[in-house]
């Protein structure tokens, strides 16, 4: 189901105070894996009613198609807005390999994005560290998640790529 973009989620409006404070206090560490799995589960099961600001930073559900299996995949990710674009960081917590969701969207850049209760089809574009807009968008993403991305970058030699997703009303849903 395609709905309009929920402009409150991920905008100038901040996530709830308690999760935002916890996010700030635990930075630059990532959340415990069990908490992150629960977050994704509740976000999906509640159809976005619960989850967008639960971790103290705005999150979305990225729907991709597995490049090897062809099966649908859902990943909860922190995001930032840059005008009409949604920006993501393919950090994988600073591991040397890129996250599976990133490899999936490189293979098939047509994705579905759920921001809160709103869903839309989009086209993903890679933003490399050599691109002119990368430094500005990197700072935007890093600030959105309380410096975690800089910490993740310090753990790996691979430049962490960014992804921009733009709405595409004519694209088939992933």
DSSP file (Angstrom, degrees, kcal/mol; ACC not computed):
  #  RESIDUE AA STRUCTURE BP1 BP2  ACC     N-H-->O    O-->H-N    N-H-->O    O-->H-N    TCO  KAPPA ALPHA  PHI   PSI    X-CA   Y-CA   Z-CA
    1    1 A X              0   0    0      0, 0.0     2,-0.5     0, 0.0   118,-0.1   0.000 360.0 360.0 360.0 127.2    0.0    0.0    0.0
    2    2 A X        +     0   0    0    116,-0.1     2,-0.3   118,-0.0   118,-0.2  -0.850 360.0 167.2-100.6 127.0    1.5    3.3   -1.0
    3    3 A X        -     0   0    0    116,-2.1     3,-0.1    -2,-0.5   115,-0.0  -0.778  41.4 -80.6-126.5 172.0    0.7    6.3    1.2
    4    4 A X        -     0   0    0     -2,-0.3     2,-0.3     1,-0.1   115,-0.1  -0.270  57.7 -88.4 -68.2 162.1    2.2    9.8    1.5
    5    5 A X        -     0   0    0    113,-0.1     2,-1.1     1,-0.1    -1,-0.1  -0.569  36.2-121.9 -74.7 132.6    5.4   10.4    3.3
    6    6 A X        -     0   0    0    109,-0.5     3,-0.4    -2,-0.3    -1,-0.1  -0.656  27.1-167.2 -74.4 102.2    4.9   11.0    7.0
    7    7 A X  S    S+     0   0    0     -2,-1.1    -1,-0.2     1,-0.2     4,-0.1   0.728  79.3  60.9 -70.2 -22.7    6.6   14.4    7.2
    8    8 A X  S >  S+     0   0    0      2,-0.1     3,-1.4     3,-0.1     2,-0.5   0.894  89.2  79.2 -71.2 -38.5    6.8   14.5   11.0
    9    9 A X  T 3  S+     0   0    0     -3,-0.4     3,-0.1     1,-0.3     5,-0.1  -0.578 111.9   3.5 -74.6 121.8    9.0   11.4   11.2
   10   10 A X  T 3  S+     0   0    0     -2,-0.5    71,-0.4     3,-0.3    -1,-0.3   0.517 109.3 108.1  84.5   5.3   12.6   12.3   10.4
   11   11 A X  S <  S-     0   0    0     -3,-1.4    -1,-0.2     2,-0.1    -3,-0.1   0.040  97.7 -63.9 -92.8-154.4   11.9   16.0   10.1
   12   12 A X  S    S+     0   0    0     -3,-0.1     2,-0.1     2,-0.1    -4,-0.1   0.739 108.7 100.5 -66.4 -22.5   12.9   18.8   12.5
   13   13 A X  S    S-     0   0    0     -5,-0.3    -3,-0.3     1,-0.1     2,-0.2  -0.451  75.2-131.7 -64.2 135.4   10.6   17.1   15.1
   14   14 A X        -     0   0    0     -2,-0.1     3,-0.1     1,-0.1    43,-0.1  -0.555  17.8-104.3 -90.1 153.5   12.8   15.1   17.5
   15   15 A X        -     0   0    0     41,-0.2    -1,-0.1    -2,-0.2    39,-0.1  -0.181  65.3 -60.3 -61.9 169.6   12.2   11.5   18.5
   16   16 A X     >  -     0   0    0     37,-0.1     4,-2.1     1,-0.1     5,-0.2  -0.153  51.7-117.7 -55.0 149.7   10.8   11.0   22.1
   17   17 A X  H  > S+     0   0    0      1,-0.2     4,-2.7     2,-0.2     5,-0.2   0.894 106.0  50.6 -60.4 -49.0   12.9   12.3   24.9
   18   18 A X  H  > S+     0   0    0      1,-0.2     4,-2.5     2,-0.2     5,-0.2   0.950 115.1  41.3 -62.6 -51.1   13.7    9.1   26.8
   19   19 A X  H  > S+     0   0    0      1,-0.2     4,-2.6     2,-0.2    -1,-0.2   0.898 114.6  53.8 -62.5 -36.1   14.9    7.1   23.8
   20   20 A X  H  X S+     0   0    0     -4,-2.1     4,-2.0     2,-0.2    -2,-0.2   0.908 110.0  47.0 -62.8 -41.7   16.8   10.2   22.5
   21   21 A X  H  X S+     0   0    0     -4,-2.7     4,-2.4     2,-0.2    -2,-0.2   0.920 112.5  49.0 -65.7 -44.5   18.6   10.5   25.8
   22   22 A X  H  X S+     0   0    0     -4,-2.5     4,-1.9    -5,-0.2    -2,-0.2   0.891 109.6  53.0 -62.2 -39.3   19.4    6.8   25.9
   23   23 A X  H  X S+     0   0    0     -4,-2.6     4,-0.9     1,-0.2    -1,-0.2   0.925 111.4  46.0 -60.3 -45.1   20.7    7.0   22.4
   24   24 A X  H  < S+     0   0    0     -4,-2.0     3,-0.3     1,-0.2    -2,-0.2   0.889 112.8  49.8 -66.0 -40.4   23.0    9.9   23.3
   25   25 A X  H  < S+     0   0    0     -4,-2.4    -1,-0.2     1,-0.2    -2,-0.2   0.801 113.1  45.3 -71.5 -29.5   24.2    8.2   26.5
   26   26 A X  H >< S+     0   0    0     -4,-1.9     3,-1.8    -5,-0.2    -1,-0.2   0.590  92.1 150.4 -91.5 -10.0   25.1    4.9   24.8
   27   27 A X  T 3<  +     0   0    0     -4,-0.9     3,-0.1    -3,-0.3   120,-0.1  -0.370  55.3  26.8 -63.5 143.5   26.9    6.5   21.8
   28   28 A X  T 3  S+     0   0    0    117,-0.1    -1,-0.3    -2,-0.0    -2,-0.1  -0.959 106.5  84.7 -94.5  11.2   29.1    5.5   20.0
   29   29 A X  S <  S-     0   0    0     -3,-1.8     2,-0.1     1,-0.1   119,-0.1  -0.385  77.6-120.9 -71.1 149.5   28.1    1.9   20.8
   30   30 A X        -     0   0    0      1,-0.1     3,-0.1    63,-0.1    -1,-0.1  -0.480  38.7 -91.4 -79.8 159.8   25.4    0.2   18.8
   31   31 A X        -     0   0    0     -2,-0.1    -1,-0.1     1,-0.1     5,-0.0  -0.290  54.6 -81.5 -67.1 158.0   22.4   -1.1   20.6
   32   32 A X    >>  -     0   0    0      1,-0.1     4,-2.1    -3,-0.1     3,-0.6  -0.354  40.8-120.8 -59.0 139.3   22.3   -4.7   21.8
   33   33 A X  H 3> S+     0   0    0      1,-0.2     4,-2.5     2,-0.2     5,-0.2   0.852 112.0  54.5 -52.9 -39.0   21.4   -7.1   18.9
   34   34 A X  H 3> S+     0   0    0      1,-0.2     4,-2.2     2,-0.2    -1,-0.2   0.901 108.9  48.3 -64.0 -39.0   18.4   -8.4   20.8
   35   35 A X  H <> S+     0   0    0     -3,-0.6     4,-2.6     2,-0.2    -2,-0.2   0.901 111.6  49.8 -66.6 -40.5   17.0   -4.9   21.2
   36   36 A X  H  X S+     0   0    0     -4,-2.1     4,-2.2     2,-0.2    -2,-0.2   0.887 111.0  49.1 -66.5 -38.6   17.6   -4.1   17.5
   37   37 A X  H  X S+     0   0    0     -4,-2.5     4,-2.4    -5,-0.2    -1,-0.2   0.910 112.2  48.8 -64.6 -42.1   15.8   -7.3   16.4
   38   38 A X  H  X S+     0   0    0     -4,-2.2     4,-3.1     2,-0.2     5,-0.3   0.911 108.8  54.0 -63.5 -42.0   12.9   -6.5   18.7
   39   39 A X  H  X S+     0   0    0     -4,-2.6     4,-2.3     1,-0.2    -2,-0.2   0.941 110.9  44.8 -57.6 -48.9   12.8   -3.0   17.3
   40   40 A X  H  X S+     0   0    0     -4,-2.2     4,-2.4     1,-0.2     5,-0.2   0.916 114.2  50.6 -61.0 -43.4   12.5   -4.3   13.7
   41   41 A X  H  X S+     0   0    0     -4,-2.4     4,-2.9     1,-0.2     5,-0.2   0.937 113.5  42.7 -61.5 -49.4    9.9   -6.9   14.8
   42   42 A X  H  X S+     0   0    0     -4,-3.1     4,-2.1     2,-0.2     8,-0.4   0.867 112.6  54.1 -69.2 -35.1    7.7   -4.3   16.6
   43   43 A X  H  <>S+     0   0    0     -4,-2.3     5,-2.6    -5,-0.3     6,-0.2   0.945 115.5  39.3 -61.1 -48.8    8.1   -1.8   13.8
   44   44 A X  H ><5S+     0   0    0     -4,-2.4     3,-1.3     3,-0.2    -2,-0.2   0.938 117.0  48.6 -68.3 -48.1    6.9   -4.3   11.2
   45   45 A X  H 3<5S+     0   0    0     -4,-2.9    -1,-0.2     1,-0.3    -2,-0.2   0.827 113.8  46.3 -64.7 -32.4    4.2   -5.9   13.3
   46   46 A X  T ><5S-     0   0    0     -4,-2.1     3,-1.4     4,-0.3    -1,-0.3   0.392 109.7-122.2 -90.2   4.7    2.7   -2.6   14.3
   47   47 A X  T < 5S-     0   0    0     -3,-1.3    -3,-0.2     1,-0.3    -4,-0.1   0.874  74.7 -49.9  54.2  40.1    2.8   -1.3   10.8
   48   48 A X  T 3 <S+     0   0    0     -5,-2.6     4,-0.4     2,-0.3    -1,-0.3   0.459 112.3 115.4  83.5   1.1    4.9    1.6   11.9
   49   49 A X  S <  S+     0   0    0     -3,-1.4     2,-0.4    -6,-0.2    -2,-0.1   0.868  86.2  30.5 -68.4 -34.2    2.7    2.7   14.8
   50   50 A X  S    S+     0   0    0     -8,-0.4    -2,-0.3    -7,-0.2    -4,-0.3  -0.984 111.0  40.9-122.8 132.5    5.6    1.8   17.2
   51   51 A X    >   +     0   0    0     -2,-0.4     3,-1.0    -3,-0.1     4,-0.5  -0.035  68.1 101.8 132.9 -38.2    9.2    2.0   16.2
   52   52 A X  T 3  S+     0   0    0     -4,-0.4     7,-2.2     1,-0.3     3,-0.1   0.845 106.9  15.5 -56.0 -38.1   10.1    5.1   14.2
   53   53 A X  T >  S+     0   0    0      5,-0.2     3,-1.6     1,-0.1    -1,-0.3   0.246  94.9 110.2-114.8  11.9   11.7    7.0   17.2
   54   54 A X  T <  S+     0   0    0     -3,-1.0    -2,-0.1     1,-0.3    -1,-0.1   0.774  79.2  47.5 -61.7 -30.3   12.0    4.1   19.6
   55   55 A X  T 3  S-     0   0    0      2,-0.5    -1,-0.3    -4,-0.5     3,-0.1   0.410 120.2-102.9 -93.4   2.0   15.8    4.0   19.4
   56   56 A X  S <  S+     0   0    0     -3,-1.6     2,-0.3     1,-0.2   -41,-0.2   0.398 101.6  72.3  91.9  -3.7   16.3    7.7   19.9
   57   57 A X  S    S-     0   0    0     -5,-0.1    -2,-0.5   -43,-0.1    -1,-0.2  -0.966  97.2 -91.4-135.2 152.0   17.0    8.4   16.3
   58   58 A X        -     0   0    0     -2,-0.3    21,-1.9    21,-0.2     2,-0.3  -0.439  50.0-173.8 -67.7 134.6   14.5    8.3   13.4
   59   59 A X  E     -A   78   0A   0     -7,-2.2    57,-0.4    19,-0.2     2,-0.3  -0.873  11.5-169.3-127.7 160.4   14.3    4.9   11.8
   60   60 A X  E     -A   77   0A   0     17,-2.3    17,-2.2    -2,-0.3     2,-0.6  -0.865  27.0-113.7-136.1 170.5   12.6    3.4    8.8
   61   61 A X  E     -AB  76 114A   0     53,-2.5    53,-2.5    -2,-0.3     2,-0.6  -0.965  26.5-155.8-109.6 121.3   12.0   -0.1    7.4
   62   62 A X  E     -AB  75 113A   0     13,-3.3    13,-2.0    -2,-0.6     2,-0.6  -0.869   4.3-157.0 -98.0 122.6   13.8   -0.7    4.1
   63   63 A X  E     +AB  74 112A   0     49,-3.3    49,-1.9    -2,-0.6     2,-0.2  -0.894  24.7 159.7-101.8 118.5   12.2   -3.4    1.9
   64   64 A X  E     -A   73   0A   0      9,-2.3     9,-2.8    -2,-0.6     2,-0.5  -0.727  39.2-114.6-125.2 177.3   14.6   -5.0   -0.6
   65   65 A X  E     -A   72   0A   0     43,-0.3     7,-0.2    -2,-0.2    43,-0.1  -0.979  38.3-108.1-116.2 128.9   14.8   -8.3   -2.5
   66   66 A X     >  -     0   0    0      5,-3.3     4,-2.0    -2,-0.5    35,-0.1  -0.319  20.8-143.9 -57.7 128.4   17.6  -10.7   -1.7
   67   67 A X  T  4 S+     0   0    0     33,-0.2    -1,-0.2     1,-0.2    37,-0.0   0.785  97.9  30.9 -68.1 -27.3   20.1  -10.7   -4.5
   68   68 A X  T  4 S+     0   0    0      3,-0.1    -1,-0.2     1,-0.0    -2,-0.1   0.823 131.3  30.8 -96.6 -39.7   20.8  -14.4   -4.2
   69   69 A X  T  4 S-     0   0    0      2,-0.1    -2,-0.2     1,-0.0     3,-0.1   0.736  86.2-136.5 -94.8 -25.0   17.4  -15.8   -2.9
   70   70 A X     <  +     0   0    0     -4,-2.0     2,-0.2     1,-0.3    -3,-0.1   0.540  60.1 136.4  75.7   5.8   14.9  -13.4   -4.5
   71   71 A X        -     0   0    0      1,-0.1    -5,-3.3    -6,-0.1    -1,-0.3  -0.573  63.2-100.1 -86.8 148.9   13.1  -13.4   -1.2
   72   72 A X  E     -A   65   0A   0     -7,-0.2     2,-0.4    -2,-0.2    -7,-0.2  -0.418  39.9-165.6 -66.7 142.3   11.8  -10.1    0.4
   73   73 A X  E     -A   64   0A   0     -9,-2.8    -9,-2.3    -2,-0.1     2,-0.4  -0.975   8.2-160.9-130.2 142.8   14.0   -8.6    3.1
   74   74 A X  E     -A   63   0A   0     -2,-0.4     2,-0.4   -11,-0.2   -11,-0.2  -0.993  10.4-179.8-127.3 131.1   13.2   -6.0    5.7
   75   75 A X  E     -A   62   0A   0    -13,-2.0   -13,-3.3    -2,-0.4     2,-0.5  -0.996  22.6-138.3-132.1 132.8   15.8   -4.0    7.6
   76   76 A X  E     +A   61   0A   0     -2,-0.4     2,-0.3   -15,-0.2   -15,-0.2  -0.799  34.6 173.9 -88.6 128.5   15.3   -1.3   10.2
   77   77 A X  E     -A   60   0A   0    -17,-2.2   -17,-2.3    -2,-0.5     2,-0.2  -0.981  35.6-116.3-138.2 146.3   17.8    1.6    9.6
   78   78 A X  E     -A   59   0A   0     -2,-0.3    11,-0.5   -19,-0.2     2,-0.3  -0.575  44.2-177.2 -72.0 143.9   18.5    5.0   11.0
   79   79 A X        -     0   0    0    -21,-1.9     2,-0.3    -2,-0.2   -21,-0.2  -0.930  21.9-152.9-141.1 165.7   17.9    7.7    8.3
   80   80 A X  E     -C   87   0A   0      7,-1.7     7,-3.2    -2,-0.3     2,-0.4  -0.943  21.4-124.1-131.9 157.0   18.2   11.4    7.7
   81   81 A X  E     -C   86   0A   0    -71,-0.4     2,-0.4    -2,-0.3     5,-0.2  -0.860  18.8-176.5-102.5 138.2   16.3   13.6    5.3
   82   82 A X  E >   -C   85   0A   0      3,-2.4     3,-1.9    -2,-0.4     2,-0.4  -0.805  68.9 -64.2-128.7  88.9   18.0   15.8    2.7
   83   83 A X  T 3  S-     0   0    0     -2,-0.4    -1,-0.1     1,-0.3     0, 0.0  -0.568 119.4 -14.4  66.1-124.1   15.2   17.7    1.1
   84   84 A X  T 3  S+     0   0    0     -2,-0.4    83,-0.4    -3,-0.1    -1,-0.3   0.512 121.6  94.8 -85.6  -6.3   13.0   15.0   -0.6
   85   85 A X  E <   -C   82   0A   0     -3,-1.9    -3,-2.4    81,-0.1     2,-0.5  -0.584  66.4-141.1 -91.1 149.7   15.7   12.4   -0.3
   86   86 A X  E     -CD  81 165A   0     79,-2.2    79,-2.7    -2,-0.2     2,-0.4  -0.926  21.5-153.6-101.8 130.4   16.1    9.7    2.4
   87   87 A X  E     -CD  80 164A   0     -7,-3.2    -7,-1.7    -2,-0.5     2,-0.3  -0.911  14.2-179.4-112.3 133.9   19.8    9.2    3.3
   88   88 A X  E     - D   0 163A   0     75,-2.4    75,-2.4    -2,-0.4     2,-0.5  -0.913  20.0-138.8-126.1 153.7   21.1    5.9    4.7
   89   89 A X  E     - D   0 162A   0    -11,-0.5     2,-1.5    -2,-0.3     3,-0.3  -0.971   7.2-148.0-114.7 127.2   24.6    4.9    5.8
   90   90 A X        +     0   0    0     71,-2.6    71,-0.4    -2,-0.5     9,-0.2  -0.462  49.4 139.1 -88.7  63.1   25.8    1.4    4.9
   91   91 A X    >   -     0   0    0     -2,-1.5     3,-1.7    69,-0.1     4,-0.4   0.847  41.3-160.5 -81.9 -36.7   28.0    1.1    8.1
   92   92 A X  G >  S-     0   0    0     -3,-0.3     3,-1.7     1,-0.3     5,-0.1   0.869  73.2 -66.4  52.9  39.1   27.4   -2.5    9.2
   93   93 A X  G 3  S-     0   0    0      1,-0.3    -1,-0.3     2,-0.0   -63,-0.1   0.746  95.2 -57.6  55.3  27.4   28.6   -1.4   12.6
   94   94 A X  G <  S+     0   0    0     -3,-1.7    -1,-0.3     1,-0.2    -2,-0.2   0.625  93.7 151.3  82.8  13.3   32.1   -0.8   11.2
   95   95 A X    <   -     0   0    0     -3,-1.7    -1,-0.2    -4,-0.4    61,-0.1  -0.393  56.5-117.3 -73.6 158.6   32.6   -4.3    9.9
   96   96 A X  S    S+     0   0    0     59,-0.1     2,-0.3    -2,-0.1    -1,-0.1   0.678  95.0  69.1 -73.0 -17.4   34.9   -4.8    6.9
   97   97 A X  S    S-     0   0    0     -5,-0.1    -2,-0.2     1,-0.1     3,-0.1  -0.779  89.9-110.3-103.3 149.5   32.1   -6.2    4.7
   98   98 A X        -     0   0    0     -2,-0.3    -7,-0.1     1,-0.1    -2,-0.1  -0.383  42.7 -96.1 -70.8 151.1   29.1   -4.2    3.5
   99   99 A X    >>  -     0   0    0     -9,-0.2     4,-1.7     1,-0.1     3,-0.6  -0.343  29.1-117.9 -68.2 152.2   25.7   -5.0    5.0
  100  100 A X  H 3> S+     0   0    0      1,-0.2     4,-2.6     2,-0.2   -33,-0.2   0.867 112.9  58.9 -59.2 -39.1   23.4   -7.4    3.1
  101  101 A X  H 3> S+     0   0    0      1,-0.2     4,-2.2     2,-0.2    -1,-0.2   0.878 105.4  50.5 -59.7 -36.1   20.7   -4.7    2.5
  102  102 A X  H <> S+     0   0    0     -3,-0.6     4,-1.9     2,-0.2    -1,-0.2   0.919 110.6  47.4 -67.7 -44.3   23.3   -2.6    0.7
  103  103 A X  H  X S+     0   0    0     -4,-1.7     4,-1.7     1,-0.2    -2,-0.2   0.879 111.2  53.8 -64.0 -37.4   24.4   -5.4   -1.6
  104  104 A X  H  X S+     0   0    0     -4,-2.6     4,-1.9     1,-0.2    -2,-0.2   0.924 110.6  44.0 -63.4 -44.9   20.7   -6.2   -2.2
  105  105 A X  H  < S+     0   0    0     -4,-2.2    -1,-0.2     2,-0.2    -2,-0.2   0.775 108.7  57.7 -76.8 -22.6   19.9   -2.6   -3.3
  106  106 A X  H  < S+     0   0    0     -4,-1.9     3,-0.3     1,-0.2    -1,-0.2   0.887 111.7  43.5 -65.7 -37.5   23.0   -2.4   -5.4
  107  107 A X  H  < S+     0   0    0     -4,-1.7     2,-0.3     1,-0.3    -2,-0.2   0.829 135.7  14.9 -74.6 -32.7   21.7   -5.4   -7.3
  108  108 A X     <  -     0   0    0     -4,-1.9    -1,-0.3    -5,-0.1   -43,-0.3  -0.777  67.2-173.2-145.2  93.6   18.2   -4.1   -7.5
  109  109 A X        +     0   0    0     -3,-0.3    15,-2.4    -2,-0.3     2,-0.7   0.508  58.5  99.1 -74.7  -3.7   17.9   -0.4   -6.7
  110  110 A X  E     + E   0 123A   0     13,-0.2     2,-0.3    63,-0.1    13,-0.2  -0.761  56.1 162.1 -83.0 120.7   14.1   -0.3   -6.7
  111  111 A X  E     - E   0 122A   0     11,-2.5    11,-2.7    -2,-0.7     2,-0.4  -0.789  38.7-125.5-131.3 170.0   13.0   -0.5   -3.1
  112  112 A X  E     -BE  63 121A   0    -49,-1.9   -49,-3.3    -2,-0.3     2,-0.4  -0.980  24.2-160.6-118.1 138.6   10.1    0.1   -0.8
  113  113 A X  E     -BE  62 120A   0      7,-2.9     7,-2.1    -2,-0.4     2,-0.5  -0.962   6.3-162.5-120.7 133.9   10.5    2.4    2.2
  114  114 A X  E     -BE  61 119A   0    -53,-2.5   -53,-2.5    -2,-0.4     2,-0.6  -0.972   8.1-179.5-116.3 118.1    8.3    2.6    5.3
  115  115 A X  E >   - E   0 118A   0      3,-2.5     3,-2.0    -2,-0.5  -109,-0.5  -0.942  69.6 -48.3-115.7 105.8    8.6    5.7    7.4
  116  116 A X  T 3  S-     0   0    0     -2,-0.6   -67,-0.1   -57,-0.4   -66,-0.1  -0.549 123.4 -24.2  63.8-126.1    6.3    5.4   10.3
  117  117 A X  T 3  S+     0   0    0     -2,-0.3     2,-0.3   -69,-0.2    -1,-0.3   0.461 120.3  97.2 -95.0  -1.9    3.0    4.3    8.8
  118  118 A X  E <   -E  115   0A   0     -3,-2.0    -3,-2.5   -70,-0.1     2,-0.4  -0.680  52.4-171.3 -91.6 141.0    3.8    5.8    5.3
  119  119 A X  E     +E  114   0A   0     -2,-0.3  -116,-2.1    -5,-0.2     2,-0.3  -0.966   9.0 165.7-129.3 146.8    5.1    3.6    2.5
  120  120 A X  E     -E  113   0A   0     -7,-2.1    -7,-2.9    -2,-0.4     2,-0.3  -0.989  34.2-115.5-154.8 154.4    6.5    4.5   -0.9
  121  121 A X  E     +E  112   0A   0     -2,-0.3    47,-2.6    -9,-0.2     2,-0.3  -0.640  42.6 174.0 -83.9 147.5    8.5    3.0   -3.7
  122  122 A X  E     -EF 111 167A   0    -11,-2.7   -11,-2.5    45,-0.3     2,-0.5  -0.948  33.2-121.2-149.6 169.9   11.8    4.5   -4.4
  123  123 A X  E     -EF 110 166A   0     43,-2.2    43,-2.0    -2,-0.3     2,-0.4  -0.973  28.3-142.9-116.2 127.8   15.0    4.3   -6.4
  124  124 A X  E     - F   0 165A   0    -15,-2.4     2,-0.4    -2,-0.5    41,-0.2  -0.732  14.1-169.0 -94.7 139.2   18.3    4.0   -4.5
  125  125 A X  E     - F   0 164A   0     39,-2.6    39,-2.8    -2,-0.4     2,-0.2  -0.993  21.0-124.4-128.1 133.7   21.5    5.8   -5.6
  126  126 A X  E     - F   0 163A   0     -2,-0.4     2,-0.5    37,-0.2    37,-0.2  -0.548  16.5-161.4 -76.5 137.3   25.0    5.1   -4.2
  127  127 A X  E     - F   0 162A   0     35,-3.1    35,-2.4    -2,-0.2     2,-0.1  -0.949  14.5-157.6-120.3 107.8   26.9    8.1   -2.8
  128  128 A X    >   -     0   0    0     -2,-0.5     3,-1.7    33,-0.2     6,-0.2  -0.361  31.0-108.1 -82.3 163.1   30.6    7.2   -2.6
  129  129 A X  T 3  S+     0   0    0      1,-0.3     6,-0.1    -2,-0.1    -1,-0.1   0.661 119.2  58.8 -64.8 -15.5   33.2    9.0   -0.4
  130  130 A X  T 3  S+     0   0    0      4,-0.1    -1,-0.3     3,-0.0     2,-0.1   0.548  82.0 106.2 -90.2  -8.5   34.6   10.6   -3.5
  131  131 A X  S X  S-     0   0    0     -3,-1.7     3,-1.3     1,-0.1     4,-0.5  -0.443  78.3-123.4 -72.8 145.9   31.3   12.3   -4.5
  132  132 A X  T 3  S+     0   0    0      1,-0.3     4,-0.3     2,-0.1     3,-0.3   0.830 109.4  47.4 -59.8 -36.2   31.2   16.1   -3.9
  133  133 A X  T 3> S+     0   0    0      1,-0.2     4,-2.3     2,-0.1    -1,-0.3   0.549  87.0  92.4 -85.6  -5.5   28.1   15.9   -1.6
  134  134 A X  H <> S+     0   0    0     -3,-1.3     4,-3.2    -6,-0.2     5,-0.3   0.921  81.1  52.0 -56.7 -51.1   29.4   13.0    0.5
  135  135 A X  H  > S+     0   0    0     -4,-0.5     4,-2.0    -3,-0.3    -1,-0.2   0.902 112.9  45.5 -56.5 -41.9   31.1   15.2    3.3
  136  136 A X  H  > S+     0   0    0     -4,-0.3     4,-1.8     2,-0.2    -1,-0.2   0.927 116.9  43.7 -65.7 -45.2   27.9   17.2    3.9
  137  137 A X  H  X S+     0   0    0     -4,-2.3     4,-2.6     2,-0.2    -2,-0.2   0.847 110.3  56.4 -70.8 -33.0   25.7   14.1    3.9
  138  138 A X  H  X S+     0   0    0     -4,-3.2     4,-3.0    -5,-0.3     5,-0.2   0.934 108.6  47.2 -61.8 -45.8   28.1   12.2    6.1
  139  139 A X  H  X S+     0   0    0     -4,-2.0     4,-2.4    -5,-0.3    -2,-0.2   0.888 110.7  52.7 -63.4 -39.0   27.9   14.9    8.7
  140  140 A X  H  X S+     0   0    0     -4,-1.8     4,-1.8     2,-0.2    -2,-0.2   0.949 114.1  41.7 -60.2 -49.8   24.2   14.9    8.4
  141  141 A X  H  X S+     0   0    0     -4,-2.6     4,-1.3     2,-0.2    -2,-0.2   0.923 114.1  51.2 -65.1 -44.9   24.0   11.1    9.0
  142  142 A X  H  <>S+     0   0    0     -4,-3.0     5,-2.8     1,-0.2     6,-0.4   0.899 111.5  48.0 -61.7 -41.7   26.7   11.2   11.8
  143  143 A X  H ><5S+     0   0    0     -4,-2.4     3,-1.2    -5,-0.2    -1,-0.2   0.849 105.6  59.2 -66.4 -34.7   24.8   13.9   13.6
  144  144 A X  H 3<5S+     0   0    0     -4,-1.8    -1,-0.2     1,-0.3    -2,-0.2   0.828 113.0  38.2 -61.9 -32.5   21.5   12.1   13.3
  145  145 A X  T ><5S-     0   0    0     -4,-1.3     3,-1.5    -3,-0.3    -1,-0.3  -0.080 117.1-103.7-116.2  33.0   23.0    9.1   15.2
  146  146 A X  T < 5S-     0   0    0     -3,-1.2    -3,-0.2     1,-0.3    -4,-0.1   0.832  78.3 -51.8  53.7  42.8   25.1   10.9   17.8
  147  147 A X  T 3><S+     0   0    0     -5,-2.8     4,-1.6    -8,-0.1    -1,-0.3   0.526 100.1 128.3  79.7   6.5   28.5   10.2   16.2
  148  148 A X  H <>  +     0   0    0     -3,-1.5     4,-2.8    -6,-0.4     5,-0.2   0.878  68.0  56.7 -64.2 -36.9   28.1    6.5   15.7
  149  149 A X  H  > S+     0   0    0      1,-0.2     4,-2.6     2,-0.2    -1,-0.2   0.874 105.0  51.0 -67.5 -35.2   29.0    6.5   12.1
  150  150 A X  H  > S+     0   0    0      2,-0.2     4,-1.6    -3,-0.2    -1,-0.2   0.900 111.6  49.2 -64.3 -39.7   32.4    8.2   12.7
  151  151 A X  H  X S+     0   0    0     -4,-1.6     4,-0.5     2,-0.2    -2,-0.2   0.918 111.6  48.3 -64.1 -43.4   33.0    5.5   15.3
  152  152 A X  H >< S+     0   0    0     -4,-2.8     3,-1.3     1,-0.2     4,-0.5   0.905 108.6  54.4 -63.4 -40.7   32.1    2.8   12.9
  153  153 A X  H >< S+     0   0    0     -4,-2.6     3,-1.1     1,-0.3    -1,-0.2   0.857 101.8  58.6 -62.5 -34.1   34.3    4.3   10.2
  154  154 A X  H 3< S+     0   0    0     -4,-1.6    -1,-0.3     1,-0.2    -2,-0.2   0.677 101.6  56.8 -69.0 -15.9   37.3    4.2   12.6
  155  155 A X  T << S+     0   0    0     -3,-1.3     2,-0.3    -4,-0.5    -1,-0.2   0.582 108.1  46.9 -89.7 -11.7   36.8    0.4   12.9
  156  156 A X    <   -     0   0    0     -3,-1.1     4,-0.1    -4,-0.5   -61,-0.1  -0.929  61.5-145.4-135.1 154.0   37.1   -0.4    9.1
  157  157 A X  S    S+     0   0    0     -2,-0.3     2,-0.3     2,-0.1    -1,-0.1   0.634  78.0  93.8 -89.1 -15.6   39.3    0.5    6.2
  158  158 A X  S    S-     0   0    0    -64,-0.1     2,-0.3   -63,-0.1    -2,-0.1  -0.599  85.8-115.8 -77.5 134.5   36.4    0.4    3.7
  159  159 A X        -     0   0    0     -2,-0.3     2,-0.7     1,-0.1    -2,-0.1  -0.535  30.9-122.1 -65.8 131.1   34.9    3.8    3.1
  160  160 A X        -     0   0    0     -2,-0.3   -69,-0.1    -4,-0.1     2,-0.1  -0.656  30.1-143.1 -78.1 115.4   31.3    3.6    4.4
  161  161 A X        -     0   0    0     -2,-0.7   -71,-2.6   -71,-0.4     2,-0.3  -0.388   5.3-140.5 -78.0 157.6   29.0    4.5    1.5
  162  162 A X  E     -DF  89 127A   0    -35,-2.4   -35,-3.1   -73,-0.2     2,-0.4  -0.783   9.1-147.9-109.5 159.3   25.8    6.5    1.7
  163  163 A X  E     -DF  88 126A   0    -75,-2.4   -75,-2.4    -2,-0.3     2,-0.5  -0.995   2.7-157.6-130.0 134.0   22.6    5.8   -0.1
  164  164 A X  E     -DF  87 125A   0    -39,-2.8   -39,-2.6    -2,-0.4     2,-0.5  -0.946   8.7-163.6-109.5 131.5   20.1    8.3   -1.3
  165  165 A X  E     -DF  86 124A   0    -79,-2.7   -79,-2.2    -2,-0.5     2,-0.4  -0.965   4.3-169.4-116.9 126.9   16.5    7.1   -1.9
  166  166 A X  E     - F   0 123A   0    -43,-2.0   -43,-2.2    -2,-0.5   -81,-0.1  -0.901  31.2-102.5-114.1 145.0   14.1    9.2   -3.9
  167  167 A X  E     - F   0 122A   0    -83,-0.4     2,-0.3    -2,-0.4   -45,-0.3  -0.362  33.8-175.1 -63.7 138.6   10.4    8.6   -4.3
  168  168 A X    >   -     0   0    0    -47,-2.6     3,-1.5     1,-0.1   -47,-0.1  -0.802   9.1-173.5-139.4  94.5    9.4    7.0   -7.5
  169  169 A X  T 3  S+     0   0    0     -2,-0.3    -1,-0.1     1,-0.3   -47,-0.1   0.748  87.0  51.9 -61.5 -24.9    5.6    6.7   -7.8
  170  170 A X  T 3  S+     0   0    0      2,-0.1    -1,-0.3   -49,-0.1     2,-0.2   0.581  86.1 103.5 -89.5  -9.9    5.9    4.7  -11.1
  171  171 A X  S <  S-     0   0    0     -3,-1.5   -50,-0.1   -50,-0.1    -3,-0.1  -0.472  79.7-111.2 -74.0 141.7    8.3    2.1   -9.7
  172  172 A X        -     0   0    0     -2,-0.2   -50,-0.2     1,-0.1     2,-0.2  -0.431  40.8 -98.0 -67.4 148.0    6.9   -1.3   -8.8
  173  173 A X              0   0    0      1,-0.2   -61,-0.1   -52,-0.1    -1,-0.1  -0.461 360.0 360.0 -67.8 136.8    6.8   -2.0   -5.1
  174  174 A X              0   0    0   -111,-0.2    -1,-0.2    -2,-0.2   -62,-0.1   0.485 360.0 360.0 -65.3 360.0    9.8   -4.2   -4.0
